[in-house]
Amino acid sequence: MSDETKATRSAPSRQGGMDAGSQALAEALRSSFAIVKVVMVVLVVVFLFSGFFTVGPQEKAIILRFGKPLGEGEKALLGAGAHWAFPYPIDEVVKVPITEIQQVKSTVGWFAQTPEQEALNQEPPAGPSLNPMIDGYALTADGNIVHVKATLSYRIENPVRYVFDFVIASNAVQNALDNALLATAARFKVDDILTRDRIGFQDAVRRRVTQLIEAQQLGIIVELCAVDPRPPRQLKQAFDNVVTAGQNRDKVLTDARSDENKVLNKSGADAAGRLNVAETDRTRLIQSITSDAENFRHLLPKYKSNPDLFVQQRLVETMGRVLTNVQDKIFLADRADGKPRELRLLLNRELPKPKTEAKP
């Protein structure tokens, strides 16, 4: 057999083999495309379902589409419940805790502490002098130095402004608290900050930080501002001595005021008692004089009708009262002719005889 005959017979067989391979490859590609379609559909479904999110009862949510919020003002805020948005990077969901209390701390005027010391509220050992490189401080109105820190608790009132008007709103709140702390310390004396007017100093810091927050429109409400002032560690003993002396002074003043109140109360009671006695005597005297005057008005007509008789009667009554305990009373009235009367008295009166028993 010639080579030409062999080539003619082998050509159909190779063509048939190529058709079978192409068909198998096409079937494999079709199967792969079907799998890819299913995977793509699944991915699309997963992608869309991943856009569901839940907002808690104490939160508000804002949807950012390509960096811009959907809606304006209150309309941009989503309340509690389930919501949907396009997944990132189309949409971005920002959740803002509106009822949760946020806190920032100001240590711009505080000395350096390790986290362990701060947790235990311990002061580091005091060096020979204050190191301004690591220790913060505040200047007072009378030129002294104190350490002071503050903790501000606030609640978000306007989530849109709080989130979008500032890169990091908590940093703006922190700066306002630092400003209020240092500015207020410069208006108070060191004794007022540490002992005499601690509450007044804390209230002044809160008013100052509230004014700054309102001026900058941070969109928050201040709930609490706690301030902790302390003397420099290097002079702690001297400040403690001053505090002790002040406490002793207050104790002495309190005791003196207590004694003063006792004396004043006793004097007031004595004065009131004497006034009551005097008022009683006055009332009794007025009543007596009034009674005598009334008797005089009754006796005056009798005196006018017969003066001599009236005088004699009054004299007899008066002598009777004067000589109440006298055994014998003898009264000699003036004679009608004005001549004196003669009175003879027996002075050696016999003693009365004692009574004797009768003889049988």
C-alpha positions in Angstrom: 0.0 0.0 0.0 1.2 3.3 -0.9 1.8 6.3 1.3 -0.9 8.2 -0.4 -3.5 5.6 0.4 -2.5 5.6 4.1 -2.8 9.4 4.3 -6.3 9.3 2.8 -7.5 6.8 5.4 -6.0 8.6 8.4 -7.4 12.0 7.6 -11.1 11.2 8.4 -10.1 9.6 11.7 -8.2 12.7 12.8 -11.1 15.0 11.8 -13.5 12.9 13.9 -11.2 13.1 16.9 -11.0 16.9 16.6 -14.8 17.2 16.5 -15.2 15.1 19.7 -12.7 17.3 21.6 -14.3 20.5 20.5 -17.6 19.2 21.5 -16.3 18.2 25.0 -14.6 21.6 25.4 -17.8 23.4 24.4 -19.8 21.4 26.9 -17.2 22.1 29.6 -17.3 25.8 28.8 -21.1 25.8 28.9 -21.0 24.1 32.3 -18.4 26.6 33.6 -20.5 29.5 32.4 -23.5 28.1 34.1 -21.6 27.7 37.4 -20.2 31.3 37.0 -23.7 32.6 36.5 -25.0 30.9 39.6 -22.0 32.1 41.6 -22.5 35.6 40.3 -26.2 35.5 41.1 -25.3 34.2 44.6 -22.7 37.0 45.0 -25.2 39.6 43.9 -27.8 38.3 46.3 -25.2 38.2 49.1 -24.0 41.7 48.1 -27.5 43.1 48.3 -28.4 41.3 51.5 -25.3 42.6 53.1 -26.8 46.1 52.9 -29.3 45.3 55.7 -28.4 46.8 59.1 -30.1 47.4 62.4 -30.2 50.6 64.4 -30.4 50.2 68.2 -33.0 52.0 70.4 -30.3 54.4 71.7 -28.8 55.2 68.3 -29.4 57.2 65.2 -28.0 56.2 61.8 -26.9 58.2 58.8 -26.4 56.8 55.3 -23.6 58.3 53.2 -23.8 57.7 49.5 -20.5 58.5 47.9 -19.6 60.5 51.0 -22.8 62.6 51.1 -25.7 62.1 53.5 -29.1 61.0 52.1 -31.5 63.7 53.2 -31.1 66.9 55.1 -31.4 67.7 58.7 -33.7 65.4 60.7 -34.7 63.5 57.5 -31.2 62.2 57.2 -31.5 60.4 60.6 -32.7 56.8 60.7 -34.5 55.7 63.9 -34.4 52.3 65.7 -35.2 49.2 63.6 -34.0 47.4 60.5 -32.9 49.4 57.4 -31.2 48.8 54.1 -28.5 50.6 52.2 -26.2 49.7 49.3 -23.1 48.0 50.6 -19.8 49.7 50.8 -18.3 51.5 48.8 -21.5 52.8 47.4 -23.1 53.6 50.8 -21.6 53.9 54.2 -23.6 53.7 57.4 -22.6 55.9 60.4 -24.2 55.1 63.7 -24.4 57.8 66.4 -25.2 57.0 70.0 -27.7 59.8 70.9 -28.6 58.8 74.5 -25.3 57.2 75.5 -23.2 59.5 77.7 -19.9 60.4 76.1 -16.8 61.5 78.2 -13.7 63.4 77.6 -10.9 64.2 80.1 -8.7 67.2 80.3 -5.2 66.6 81.8 -3.6 69.8 80.4 -3.1 71.0 84.0 -2.3 67.6 85.5 1.0 66.0 86.5 2.3 62.9 84.6 0.8 59.6 85.7 1.1 56.0 84.6 -2.1 54.2 83.7 -1.7 52.1 86.9 -1.3 55.2 89.1 -4.3 56.9 87.4 -6.5 53.8 87.9 -5.5 53.7 91.6 -5.6 57.5 92.0 -2.0 57.6 93.2 0.4 60.5 92.9 3.9 59.8 91.6 6.8 60.7 93.9 7.4 64.4 94.0 10.7 65.6 92.6 12.7 68.5 93.8 10.8 70.8 91.5 8.0 70.8 88.9 9.1 69.5 85.5 7.1 71.5 82.8 8.2 69.0 80.1 6.0 66.3 81.5 3.9 67.9 84.3 1.0 70.1 83.4 -0.2 73.0 85.6 -2.6 76.0 85.7 -1.8 79.5 86.8 -4.2 81.1 89.4 -5.3 84.7 89.7 -2.8 85.4 92.5 0.2 84.0 90.6 0.3 80.5 92.1 0.4 77.1 90.5 -2.1 74.3 90.9 -2.7 70.9 89.3 -6.3 70.5 88.0 -8.0 68.0 85.8 -11.6 67.7 84.6 -14.0 65.1 83.2 -16.8 66.2 81.0 -19.9 64.0 80.4 -22.1 65.0 77.5 -24.8 63.7 75.2 -25.1 64.2 71.5 -28.1 66.4 70.6 -27.5 67.1 66.9 -26.0 64.0 65.3 -25.7 65.5 61.8 -23.7 68.5 63.0 -21.6 66.4 65.4 -20.7 63.9 62.6 -20.3 66.1 59.5 -19.3 69.6 60.7 -16.1 68.3 62.4 -13.5 65.8 61.4 -13.4 64.4 65.0 -16.0 66.2 67.2 -14.6 64.7 70.4 -11.4 66.5 69.8 -13.3 69.8 69.6 -15.0 69.0 72.9 -11.6 68.2 74.4 -10.2 71.6 73.2 -13.1 73.4 74.7 -12.7 71.7 78.0 -8.9 72.5 78.1 -9.7 76.1 77.3 -12.3 76.4 80.0 -10.1 74.8 82.6 -7.1 77.0 82.1 -9.1 80.2 81.6 -11.3 79.7 84.7 -8.2 78.9 86.9 -6.7 82.2 85.9 -9.7 84.0 87.4 -9.7 82.3 90.8 -7.3 82.5 93.7 -5.4 79.4 94.8 -7.2 79.2 98.2 -10.6 79.4 96.5 -9.7 76.7 94.0 -8.4 74.3 96.6 -10.5 74.9 99.7 -12.8 77.9 100.0 -14.8 77.8 96.8 -14.3 74.5 95.1 -17.9 74.2 94.1 -17.9 77.7 92.7 -14.7 76.9 90.7 -16.3 73.8 89.2 -19.5 75.6 88.3 -17.4 78.3 86.6 -15.6 75.7 84.5 -18.9 74.2 83.5 -20.3 77.5 82.5 -17.2 78.4 80.4 -17.2 75.1 78.6 -20.9 75.3 77.9 -20.4 78.8 76.4 -17.6 77.5 74.1 -19.7 74.5 73.0 -22.7 76.7 72.2 -20.5 79.2 70.3 -18.8 76.5 68.2 -22.2 74.7 67.7 -20.8 71.2 68.5 -24.3 69.8 68.7 -24.0 68.3 72.2 -25.5 68.9 75.7 -23.3 69.0 78.8 -24.5 66.6 81.5 -21.8 66.8 84.1 -18.4 68.5 84.6 -16.3 67.1 87.5 -13.2 69.1 88.4 -10.3 67.8 90.7 -7.9 70.5 91.8 -4.7 69.6 93.9 -1.8 71.6 95.2 1.7 71.1 93.7 3.2 67.8 95.1 6.4 69.6 96.1 4.4 71.9 98.4 1.8 69.4 99.6 2.9 69.6 103.2 2.7 73.4 103.3 -0.8 73.4 101.8 -1.9 70.7 104.3 -0.7 72.9 107.1 -2.6 75.8 105.7 -5.7 73.6 105.4 -5.3 72.4 109.0 -4.9 76.0 110.2 -8.0 77.0 108.3 -10.0 74.1 109.8 -8.9 75.1 113.3 -9.8 78.7 112.6 -13.2 77.6 111.4 -13.7 75.4 114.6 -12.8 78.3 116.9 -15.1 80.6 115.0 -17.9 78.0 115.2 -17.4 77.6 118.9 -17.4 81.4 119.4 -20.6 81.8 117.3 -22.2 79.0 119.4 -21.3 80.8 122.6 -22.5 84.0 121.1 -25.8 82.4 120.3 -26.2 81.0 123.8 -25.5 84.3 125.4 -27.8 86.1 123.1 -30.5 83.6 123.6 -30.2 83.7 127.4 -30.1 87.5 127.3 -33.1 87.6 125.1 -35.0 85.2 127.4 -34.0 87.3 130.5 -35.1 90.5 128.8 -38.4 88.9 127.7 -39.0 87.7 131.3 -38.3 91.1 132.8 -40.5 92.7 130.2 -43.3 90.3 131.1 -42.9 91.0 134.8 -42.8 94.8 134.1 -45.8 94.5 131.9 -47.6 92.5 134.7 -46.7 95.1 137.3 -47.8 97.9 135.0 -51.1 96.2 134.3 -51.7 95.6 138.0 -50.7 99.1 138.9 -53.0 100.5 136.3 -55.9 98.3 137.5 -55.2 99.4 141.1 -55.1 103.1 140.2 -58.2 102.7 138.1 -60.0 101.0 141.1 -58.9 103.7 143.5 -60.0 106.4 141.1 -63.4 104.6 140.7 -63.7 104.4 144.5 -62.8 108.1 144.8 -65.5 109.0 142.3 -68.1 107.1 144.5 -66.9 108.7 147.7 -66.6 112.2 146.5 -70.4 112.9 146.6 -70.5 111.6 150.2 -67.6 113.8 151.2 -69.3 116.9 149.6 -72.6 116.2 151.5 -71.0 116.0 155.0 -67.2 116.4 155.1 -66.8 116.1 158.9 -68.8 112.9 159.1 -66.9 111.5 156.1 -63.5 112.3 157.7 -64.5 110.7 161.0 -65.7 107.5 159.2 -62.5 107.2 157.2 -60.4 107.9 160.3 -62.2 105.2 162.2 -61.7 102.7 159.3 -58.0 103.6 159.0 -57.4 103.3 162.8 -59.1 100.0 162.8 -56.8 98.7 160.1 -53.7 100.1 161.8 -54.6 98.9 165.3 -55.8 95.5 164.3 -53.7 93.5 166.9 -54.3 96.0 169.8 -56.3 94.5 172.7 -58.3 97.7 173.5 -59.1 100.5 171.2 -60.2 103.9 172.4 -61.0 106.6 170.0 -61.8 110.2 171.0 -63.4 112.3 168.4 -63.0 116.1 168.6 -65.8 117.9 170.5 -68.3 119.9 168.6 -67.2 123.1 170.3 -63.5 122.5 169.5 -62.4 122.0 173.1 -60.2 119.1 174.0 -61.6 116.1 175.7 -60.2 114.7 179.0 -59.3 111.0 179.0 -58.5 109.1 182.2 -57.0 105.6 181.9 -56.5 103.0 184.6 -53.1 101.6 183.9 -52.7 99.2 186.8 -55.4 96.9 185.8 -55.7 93.8 187.9 -54.8 90.6 186.4 -57.6 88.2 185.8 -57.9 85.5 188.5 -57.3 82.0 187.4 -60.3 79.7 187.4 -60.5 77.2 190.3 -62.4 73.9 190.5 -65.6 74.1 192.5 -65.5 72.5 196.0 -67.8 69.5 196.5 
